[in-house]
Amino acid sequence: MKITIKATGTEEIEALFEKISRRAAHMQPAMDEVGNYLQNIIEESFESGRSPDGEVWSPLADSTLIKKSKDGKPVSMGKLLYEEGTLFESITYEADSDSMAVGVNAYSKGDYPYPVVHQFGSKDGKTPARRFMPIDSNGELDDGVKEEILDLLEDFLAGL
């Protein structure tokens, strides 16, 4: 024998599930908000000379300053990682209803991966890491950034 019990008075719950389901089907605004948030964090790192978690970037080595002055290159215009502005100006994000990607689109002559080297440091240790993306060497999001993204998504799904 099979016994079935049906709960009644669940209209409000069902309506909320329906609302969440409709909002989840159109995530483009939330993806844009998260992308914009991450882009702002990265830009702030360049402006402040600090990693997204607040660690001050290592200054340029004397040998680098000497080499730049001999080559006639600008000496970071007073800011680290900002020789000509290419890296900073390439910060962007793309978002659609299903995904979001944020990063930099800077390339160097000779295919030197300078955005990666600046983020994680060089393998030989000559260039220190100057994190500008809110991720660590394992690809993990910084805790505060992760929490903020979760809050943004929860607020979006709640319709706030």
Secondary structure, 3 states (H helix, E strand, C coil): CCCCCCCCCCHHHHHHHHHHHHHHCCCHHHHHHHHHHHHHHHHHHHHHCECCCCCECCCCCHHHHHHHHHHCCCCHHHCCCCCCCHHHHCEEEEECCCCEEEEECCCCHHHCCHHHHHHHCCCCCCCCCCCCCCECCCCCECHHHHHHHHHHHHHHHHCC
